[in-house]
Amino acid sequence: MEALQKTCMIDPDGPMFKCKFTRCGRTDKGVSALLNVCSLFVRKLKNPEEYTMRLNRCLPDDIRILGHCVVPPHFDARFSCVYREYNYFFFKQNMNIPVLAKAALKFLGMHDFRNFCKKDESFGKFEDQ
């Protein structure tokens, strides 16, 4: 958000909610994400290719914007996504790799994990807008 404010892509003095920032998901404590998707309203630039370049100049070295695209106003990075893909990597340490590999096979494919999630009361909140 600081990079967005610093580059004046969002109002530096305005409230954060005004840009309608949403993100696809978040990681658990101790887990890193290699790629994530977010959506927000930003100021229109004359040269759209500058969005990525401007932001990357203001972000820490370990955070990069890989690309951007224009989406419909009702798009929500979390609720409009069609699927998510997860890849997990573990340090070997004292793990029984054959047992882990066998258990991991159960997670391959398309699954509905809604029952493992906390109910989100805001779901559908923006549908009428």
Residue, then its C-alpha position, 0 to 999 in steps of 0.5 A: m500500500e505504501a508503494l501504491q501511495k508513493t507512486c500516487m496510484i492511489d490517493p496518498d491522503g485518502p482512506m485505504f478502503k477507497c481503492k477496494f483492494t482485495r487479494c486472492g488469499r493469504t498464507d499461514k504463519g511460516v509459509s511463503a507465497l511464490l505468487n498471489v493475485c490482488s485487485l484494486f482501483v488505481r489512477k489511470l496512467k497514460n502509459p499502462e506499461e508503467y504500472t509494473m515498473r513504477l511499483n517495482r521501483c518502490l517495493p522491497d527487493d523480495i516483493r515483485i509485481l510480475g504483471h497487471c491487467v484490466v478487469p471488470p469493476h465487479f472483479d474480486a481477486r478472492f471470490s472471482c478466481v476460478y481455481r487455486e494451485y498450491n505447491y508445498f515444499f518441505f525440508k527432509q529433516n526426520m520425515n518419512i518421505p515415502v509415507l509423505a509422498k503416499a499421503a500427498l497423492k490424496f491432495l492431487g486433483m480438484h477438491d472443494f475445501r470449503n468445509f475446512c474454511k472459516k465462514d466469510e460473512s462478507f461473501g457476496k457483499f459486493e454482488d449488487q454493486 
